[in-house]
Amino acid sequence: MTILLFGITKDIVGSSTLSVPTSSATGRKVPKTVKELKQFLGETYPELNKLSSLAVAVNNNYAEDGELINSYDEIALIPPVSGG
């Protein structure tokens, strides 16, 4: 599963995209929902947990924590944005 990163999330991860394993070959639970994906990413990149908010878009639509995700979905992490 490939995730597009923007703003501070890109800085934290060090790349504009991130691949998440879609099989349990790593021994870690494979994320099946948006909430599980956030938890997976928070464990892998603890700095993400410090953000005041973190929105997830699935197939160009904002997604709630309970939404199911699949390896073929287009997923993006959208950090808090400050305007001015």
MDAnalysis code that builds the backbone (N, CA, C; Angstrom):
import MDAnalysis as mda
import numpy as np

u = mda.Universe.empty(252, n_residues=84, atom_resindex=np.repeat(np.arange(84), 3), trajectory=True)
u.add_TopologyAttr("name", ["N", "CA", "C"] * 84)
u.add_TopologyAttr("resid", np.arange(1, 85))
u.add_TopologyAttr("resname", ["MET", "THR", "ILE", "LEU", "LEU", "PHE", "GLY", "ILE", "THR", "LYS", "ASP", "ILE", "VAL", "GLY", "SER", "SER", "THR", "LEU", "SER", "VAL", "PRO", "THR", "SER", "SER", "ALA", "THR", "GLY", "ARG", "LYS", "VAL", "PRO", "LYS", "THR", "VAL", "LYS", "GLU", "LEU", "LYS", "GLN", "PHE", "LEU", "GLY", "GLU", "THR", "TYR", "PRO", "GLU", "LEU", "ASN", "LYS", "LEU", "SER", "SER", "LEU", "ALA", "VAL", "ALA", "VAL", "ASN", "ASN", "ASN", "TYR", "ALA", "GLU", "ASP", "GLY", "GLU", "LEU", "ILE", "ASN", "SER", "TYR", "ASP", "GLU", "ILE", "ALA", "LEU", "ILE", "PRO", "PRO", "VAL", "SER", "GLY", "GLY"])
u.atoms.positions = np.array([
    [0.854, -1.161, 0.000],
    [0.000, 0.000, 0.000],
    [0.903, 1.228, 0.000],
    [0.634, 2.156, -0.886],
    [1.435, 3.370, -0.974],
    [0.632, 4.539, -0.422],
    [1.300, 5.339, 0.392],
    [0.667, 6.489, 1.026],
    [1.385, 7.749, 0.561],
    [0.607, 8.742, 0.160],
    [1.155, 10.039, -0.234],
    [1.256, 10.906, 1.008],
    [2.375, 11.607, 1.152],
    [2.620, 12.431, 2.339],
    [2.748, 13.894, 1.945],
    [2.248, 14.766, 2.800],
    [2.289, 16.197, 2.542],
    [2.743, 16.940, 3.791],
    [3.290, 18.142, 3.593],
    [3.668, 19.014, 4.702],
    [4.607, 18.345, 5.687],
    [4.304, 18.506, 6.960],
    [5.163, 17.999, 8.034],
    [5.258, 16.474, 8.019],
    [4.216, 15.784, 7.535],
    [4.298, 14.323, 7.486],
    [5.413, 13.882, 6.541],
    [5.597, 14.617, 5.468],
    [6.681, 14.317, 4.526],
    [8.030, 14.536, 5.193],
    [8.141, 15.588, 5.998],
    [9.388, 15.869, 6.713],
    [9.689, 14.787, 7.754],
    [8.657, 14.336, 8.472],
    [8.853, 13.324, 9.517],
    [9.320, 12.005, 8.911],
    [8.681, 11.590, 7.826],
    [9.010, 10.304, 7.209],
    [10.273, 10.397, 6.359],
    [10.526, 11.595, 5.800],
    [11.711, 11.779, 4.971],
    [11.500, 11.432, 3.514],
    [10.241, 11.385, 3.095],
    [9.912, 11.035, 1.719],
    [8.503, 11.533, 1.412],
    [8.182, 11.678, 0.119],
    [6.835, 12.115, -0.252],
    [5.875, 10.940, -0.398],
    [6.413, 9.722, -0.353],
    [5.573, 8.525, -0.377],
    [6.104, 7.519, 0.632],
    [5.230, 6.641, 1.040],
    [5.580, 5.617, 2.022],
    [4.875, 4.326, 1.636],
    [5.604, 3.234, 1.659],
    [5.003, 1.930, 1.378],
    [4.751, 1.199, 2.684],
    [3.549, 0.699, 2.842],
    [3.176, -0.075, 4.019],
    [2.945, -1.503, 3.556],
    [3.546, -2.481, 4.232],
    [3.371, -3.877, 3.819],
    [1.906, -4.293, 3.841],
    [1.507, -5.059, 2.851],
    [0.126, -5.538, 2.790],
    [0.034, -7.017, 3.158],
    [1.127, -7.549, 3.668],
    [1.094, -8.925, 4.177],
    [1.752, -8.928, 5.552],
    [1.538, -9.968, 6.295],
    [2.070, -10.028, 7.654],
    [3.481, -10.610, 7.697],
    [4.212, -10.536, 6.590],
    [5.577, -11.069, 6.544],
    [6.479, -10.380, 7.567],
    [6.149, -9.155, 7.930],
    [6.956, -8.412, 8.892],
    [6.659, -8.832, 10.332],
    [5.580, -9.607, 10.528],
    [5.195, -10.002, 11.871],
    [4.302, -8.983, 12.555],
    [4.060, -7.853, 11.897],
    [3.180, -6.819, 12.445],
    [1.803, -6.943, 11.809],
    [0.806, -6.515, 12.528],
    [-0.562, -6.564, 12.017],
    [-0.698, -5.624, 10.817],
    [-1.308, -6.114, 9.771],
    [-1.524, -5.321, 8.563],
    [-2.734, -4.414, 8.797],
    [-2.591, -3.089, 8.574],
    [-3.724, -2.185, 8.795],
    [-4.871, -2.460, 7.823],
    [-6.078, -2.583, 8.369],
    [-7.272, -2.836, 7.551],
    [-8.254, -1.670, 7.587],
    [-8.057, -0.754, 8.555],
    [-8.913, 0.424, 8.664],
    [-8.025, 1.667, 8.780],
    [-8.640, 2.824, 8.623],
    [-7.907, 4.082, 8.765],
    [-7.314, 4.181, 10.173],
    [-8.080, 3.799, 11.181],
    [-7.586, 3.864, 12.567],
    [-6.357, 2.972, 12.746],
    [-6.417, 1.738, 12.218],
    [-5.274, 0.832, 12.330],
    [-4.069, 1.384, 11.570],
    [-4.311, 2.042, 10.449],
    [-3.212, 2.644, 9.692],
    [-2.554, 3.749, 10.513],
    [-3.358, 4.591, 11.146],
    [-2.803, 5.663, 11.989],
    [-1.973, 5.074, 13.134],
    [-2.471, 4.001, 13.752],
    [-1.736, 3.368, 14.841],
    [-0.428, 2.770, 14.329],
    [-0.478, 2.109, 13.189],
    [0.704, 1.514, 12.568],
    [1.749, 2.593, 12.286],
    [1.305, 3.695, 11.700],
    [2.237, 4.775, 11.370],
    [2.771, 5.450, 12.625],
    [1.930, 5.598, 13.649],
    [2.365, 6.195, 14.901],
    [3.419, 5.366, 15.613],
    [3.321, 4.043, 15.480],
    [4.335, 3.160, 16.073],
    [5.639, 3.228, 15.280],
    [5.524, 3.343, 13.973],
    [6.703, 3.377, 13.106],
    [7.374, 4.749, 13.127],
    [6.568, 5.797, 13.168],
    [7.068, 7.179, 13.167],
    [6.415, 7.922, 14.345],
    [6.960, 7.785, 15.552],
    [6.338, 8.373, 16.752],
    [6.107, 9.885, 16.662],
    [6.878, 10.576, 15.866],
    [6.686, 12.024, 15.723],
    [5.300, 12.351, 15.156],
    [4.715, 11.440, 14.394],
    [3.371, 11.669, 13.853],
    [2.343, 11.792, 14.970],
    [2.582, 11.115, 16.097],
    [1.655, 11.169, 17.229],
    [1.613, 12.550, 17.873],
    [2.623, 13.365, 17.634],
    [2.702, 14.692, 18.250],
    [1.915, 15.743, 17.476],
    [1.428, 15.400, 16.278],
    [0.665, 16.362, 15.483],
    [-0.692, 16.607, 16.133],
    [-1.172, 17.854, 16.066],
    [-2.448, 18.190, 16.692],
    [-3.615, 17.500, 16.000],
    [-3.464, 17.199, 14.737],
    [-4.469, 16.437, 14.004],
    [-3.787, 15.808, 12.797],
    [-4.402, 14.776, 12.279],
    [-3.876, 14.115, 11.098],
    [-5.048, 13.516, 10.348],
    [-5.373, 14.119, 9.211],
    [-6.481, 13.620, 8.400],
    [-5.944, 12.593, 7.412],
    [-6.807, 11.663, 7.063],
    [-6.460, 10.649, 6.081],
    [-7.497, 10.727, 4.962],
    [-7.012, 10.748, 3.731],
    [-7.900, 10.703, 2.576],
    [-7.725, 9.354, 1.897],
    [-8.839, 8.749, 1.542],
    [-8.834, 7.476, 0.817],
    [-9.577, 7.723, -0.492],
    [-8.870, 7.508, -1.586],
    [-9.451, 7.724, -2.920],
    [-10.050, 9.128, -3.049],
    [-9.265, 10.122, -2.628],
    [-9.593, 11.544, -2.763],
    [-10.743, 12.027, -1.889],
    [-11.113, 11.254, -0.871],
    [-12.156, 11.666, 0.063],
    [-11.643, 11.511, 1.488],
    [-11.957, 12.506, 2.329],
    [-11.585, 12.374, 3.732],
    [-12.238, 11.126, 4.299],
    [-11.476, 10.386, 5.122],
    [-11.953, 9.109, 5.649],
    [-12.016, 9.147, 7.164],
    [-13.045, 8.510, 7.702],
    [-13.195, 8.354, 9.146],
    [-12.371, 7.150, 9.602],
    [-12.109, 7.064, 10.905],
    [-11.274, 5.998, 11.454],
    [-11.769, 4.591, 11.117],
    [-13.072, 4.401, 11.023],
    [-13.621, 3.071, 10.788],
    [-13.622, 2.628, 9.339],
    [-13.243, 3.506, 8.429],
    [-13.288, 3.148, 7.008],
    [-12.255, 2.073, 6.671],
    [-12.700, 1.083, 5.902],
    [-11.811, 0.009, 5.471],
    [-10.880, 0.503, 4.379],
    [-9.639, 0.004, 4.406],
    [-8.669, 0.352, 3.369],
    [-8.118, -0.925, 2.749],
    [-7.719, -0.813, 1.495],
    [-7.165, -1.935, 0.751],
    [-5.856, -1.513, 0.107],
    [-5.086, -2.470, -0.342],
    [-3.775, -2.183, -0.931],
    [-3.877, -1.364, -2.201],
    [-5.005, -1.389, -2.892],
    [-5.150, -0.658, -4.148],
    [-5.725, 0.746, -3.965],
    [-6.097, 1.123, -2.745],
    [-6.622, 2.462, -2.485],
    [-5.522, 3.510, -2.585],
    [-5.899, 4.709, -3.031],
    [-4.982, 5.841, -2.993],
    [-5.177, 6.511, -1.631],
    [-4.117, 6.518, -0.835],
    [-4.198, 7.029, 0.532],
    [-3.260, 8.219, 0.683],
    [-3.733, 9.255, 1.360],
    [-2.901, 10.432, 1.604],
    [-3.033, 10.845, 3.067],
    [-1.905, 11.256, 3.657],
    [-1.913, 11.823, 5.011],
    [-1.908, 13.330, 4.874],
    [-2.842, 13.969, 5.540],
    [-2.987, 15.417, 5.449],
    [-2.784, 15.996, 6.845],
    [-1.647, 16.664, 7.061],
    [-1.354, 17.222, 8.380],
    [-2.153, 18.492, 8.630],
    [-2.099, 18.990, 9.869],
    [-2.765, 20.270, 10.141],
    [-2.146, 21.361, 9.292],
    [-2.994, 22.282, 8.843],
    [-2.522, 23.360, 7.984],
    [-2.777, 24.676, 8.691],
    [-1.766, 25.522, 8.711],
    [-1.950, 26.850, 9.309],
    [-2.110, 27.859, 8.184],
    [-3.068, 28.705, 8.335],
    [-3.324, 29.730, 7.315],
    [-2.938, 31.095, 7.843],
    [-2.948, 32.040, 6.947],
    [-2.622, 33.368, 7.446],
    [-2.555, 34.392, 6.395],
])
